[in-house]
Each structure stands twice: as C-alpha cells, then as structure tokens.
Amino acid sequence: MHARIKWLGNAAFAGETDSGHTVTMDGPPDIGGQNRGPRPMELMLLSVGSCSAVDVVHILKKARQPVTDVQVEVQGTRAETDPKVFTAIHLHFIVSGQALSATHVERAVTLSAEKYCSASIMLGRGGTTMTHDFEMRESGKS
C-alpha cells in the first residue's frame, strides 16, 4: 500500500491513496486551519469504525443474517499531553435487520475486534484500550 500527502498551504493537506481516492485534511483554526476537511486524528476514528463495520457486515451476510443497516458510533479519548495519542476507543455498533440473531451479531462484532479489523487490533497492540458493544434494531420488511 502507498499513500501520498501534499501540503495545500496553512494547515491543509490533500491525501491520495493507491486506489485513486483523495481526501482533504485540515488542522484547527488555532494553528492556521480553515476547516477544509477532517483532522487527521478524526480520520483515525473513521478508519477504525469503517474497518470494523466492513467486517461486521461481511460476517453477518456470510451467516445469512438479514442485516439491513450497520452504523458505528466511535468515541475516542486522547492523552492530555503530547503526543496526544488515543488512550481509549469505544465502538458502539447499531445493527438493524429483520429477526437478527443476537448470537450472530455478538460473534461478528467480537471477530472483528479480535481477529479481522487490522486498524483496531493495531491500535490495541499499541496501547490503546479498545472496547465495543452493540445494540440491535428491528427494521421493516424490504
């Protein structure tokens, strides 16, 4: 994998991935940012949440669970002094579907956290306390 970061001026940067996608990142106004994009640490939370969400959807579909929606609310706590690393990250999954099995949903969330989500596992091995929970919501018939 490869990524390229280009300075756009002040505290803004453009990131481009191998797959050709770009994202604009920007710092806060107190360091010259103009709110042109998410902060790099916000992107880390999005990365962890989306990495795990992909796993959960894939595992539930493979188990033939009638999943209709997955949302992940990610809460990160950072150290107060530099480097302001994440000391804890909590992922709350909201899984919707028709007559979902709680056992399958719990298994999908656990497998993602412990085996498949490389972003989450990497941060956890680096000292960040990673936690997760889930809730299930019944969705209407399609």
Summary of the structure (lengths in Angstrom):
residues: 142
radius of gyration: 17.4
end to end distance: 38.3
largest distance: 51.3
contacts: 411
relative contact order: 0.15
helix: 35%
strand: 37%
